[in-house]
Amino acid sequence: MLFDTPIYVVFLALTVLCYWCLPFRSQNKFLLLASYFFYGWWDWRFLCLMIASTVIDYFIAIKIEDTKEPKIRRSLLVLSLFINFSILGLFKYFNFFADSLAAALSTVGLAVSLPVLRIILPPGISFYTFQEVAYIVDVYSGKVRASRSFVDYGLFISLFPHLIAGPIQRPSHLLPQVQRARRWSSQKAFDGLLLILEGVFRKCVIADNCALIANAAFTGAFGRPSIPVVLLGMYAFAWQIYGDFSGYSSIARGSAQLLGFHFMVNFRQPYLAESIQDFWRRWHISLSTWLRDYLYIPLGGNRKGEGATYRNLLLTMLLGGLWHGANWTFVIWGGIHGGSLAAERKVTEGKIPKPGAFRKWISRVFIFHLVGVSWIFFRAQSLRAAWQMLRGFTAWSWRPEFPTAFLFLAVFSIPLLLIDLHLESSGGEYCFESTPIRPRVAFGLACALAIAFLGANQANAFIYFQF
């Protein structure tokens, strides 16, 4: 991958420069080759895997659209889903399920040695697989037309800004943009540059500095888990993962705008959510809407009674947790959110009231801490490590470095909170979206200076690269 920040900037600049010198159809061909080069730089074998799945779905989608026989269309849909999820399951989940089965058998006295595959997880496989599945399902249901150009469909799947860690692009949103000519807009390009600067600020200044505290708490550098250690780890990782992933999403959106594309907003101030349902309307929106439209609703949604609704919520979030990684910690994380969604729906009967200002902030603080507890499972390397951290809530210890750690965490989390409060009040997609040019330039310069002088001195990969 070419996502080392300085190399990516050079790659992006050269790509944009060449891209806008070409006519429309040549632009798509050039971008497809550039995206394949971007993805295959690390390991060409993973590129071959992605191209193979792209070719298969390209032809299956055309066949589904051209076939009138319902049974054949359904069989083609099942074939595509089987191929996509088999590839994802083989690379991402085979060892997980093999180890889990061996552990389960050992508990009843059956010692077995199951085969283990020594393979590396292809970057972004979860993201582009979900995008391919959305395309096939939408073609089958008639929501989008099958692309008759492999270049267009291949570019929809592999466009490099979203290829490694999303956002997961919906066919109805991105594919039409690929299929029509784009025009240069200096305003959108300027917005894109500001988005990239803001994204790098979120990643290098907020996320990477918060990671120093989170890593110290979760690796035992602060001593055995106790209330201060758990709170430091929980708060630090909450802001780390938010700054990290929202930062990547902003970089992806900004890069796309330099190329004339518009990507959906993937985060809308999630830590200002007033309910768990509201949190999932704001957090990783491309995934939460995918899970809703392609899993929760096909399972029956809330159409088959109260019990089935709770089951569907729990099952959707359990699978959403498993999507993040082949570890029981992610399953528990998903279960916490699924159970919370079901409990919230039971208590409120599906209707979240509009609270006053004081109760709104009480709700926000409560939801933030509920989400924070679930992040402990997301960050921990194992269930045992997660339980050890949680047991820290029953212990107390104090060290001289704790006040400095809390102050350090506040310094590097409050700026992101202030940005979110501004976006929440303005309702815009960008910071200072409706303000004159000078404040926006000042904001960009402030981000650049913060990156230069406050960026953490460490090379942390984006967290969602592993998914």
Phi, psi and omega in degrees: 000151180255035186261020162294128194307307181299318180295320180297320180299316178296314179301314181297315182298314180295321179296313180298317181299311180292321185301313185283355175270358186250154172289169190307303185296324177291328176301313181296317179297317180296316181295323178296315178296319179296320179293320177294321176297317179302313184284322185276356183302320184284313182204112185296337180295324177293326176297318178299321179296315181294318179297320180298314179293327178295315179298315181300311182290329177301311182286324179296319180298317178297318179295320178299316182292324183277345183266134180263339183288117184303319182295320179293317179299317180294321179295321178294320177299312180299320179299314179297314180297319180298315181296312183297312183285335175293316178297313179298316181294320181297312185282327189256329192238352184302308182296324179299311181289326177296314179295320180295320179294318179297320179294320179294319180292326180292333180290339178253017173087013179254103180271112180234153177244104182268151181294147177236135179267125178267081182230154178265140179289121178298135181301135173069012185297325179294323183288309184286335175294315179296326179291320177294318179298316179300320180295311182298316181295319180291324175295317180299319182275358178082013180283331176224155175275144177295135178288132178265000177247119178296325179300314181296313181292317178300322178290323176303319180285319195250005181311119198298330180300327182255000193293321189275320184215033175077196000300152178290113186275135178278140180304320183291343182263311187269320186302316176300328177292324177292325188276350178242160183292143176254152178239144178294133175229116180296327179294314180292325177295320177296316176301320179296318178297318178295322178297319179296315179298316178297320180295317178294324175298314180299320182284303190281327182267309183281298188296311186292328176286320176295331179297329179299319179286315181299315181296320179296320181290318186277343180258001176090007179294336177268008183094189182293149182303131173214178184306310179298320182295315181296317180296317177299314180295317183293310181295316184295316181290326178303314180282331177296308184292326178292312179298322182295305187282321176293328176296313177300317181298321178294320177297316179297315180296318179294318178298318180297321181293328176295338179260004177089011179255157175241123175259149178295151174290129185260344179220133175231077174050060187297331181279005170256013180293146182254001176201166177295321176300317178295323178301316182282353168276348185245333186262131176041060189299325181296326177281315184297322178287328175297312179299322179295311189280330186249359178227302184298310182293315176300331176290346181125346179054231178251024186268351188242030176102166186296313182297318180294325178297314179296319178299316182294321177297313182294315181296319179299315183284329174298315178291326175296323176294317180295329177302327183288335181176155180273074181204141180296340177298321179289327177295316177297318177303313178295323178296322177299315181289320178295315177297321179294319178297318180294315180296319179297319179294322179295315183291318185266355184057035176080002181239113179270113182290158177271108183278167173287179185300314182294312180293330177299315181288328174297317179297318180297316180295318180296312181296321178300319181285326176296315177297321180299319177297320179294330179296336178300318178291323181296322184275328185295147181282341181205166176298322180298316179296323179295315180295323177298319177296316181296325178294342177298339177293345180259003182235157179227133172208157182221136178231152183300333183279351183298313178303319178296320180295317178295319178295316178302317180295319179297317181301323185259006174245327181300320178303321179290324175297319179294320176299317180294320178297321177296313180295323179297319182284326183275332181073013184270172177273338184232157174293134178055039185300322185258010181270163178298171188294323186297312176300328180289320176296319179297321178296317179296318178295321179297319177297316182297318179294319179297319178297318183292320188256339185242356179298136182296141182273067179203156182256088178261123174291154175300134185303319187281000173297331183283353183257000000 
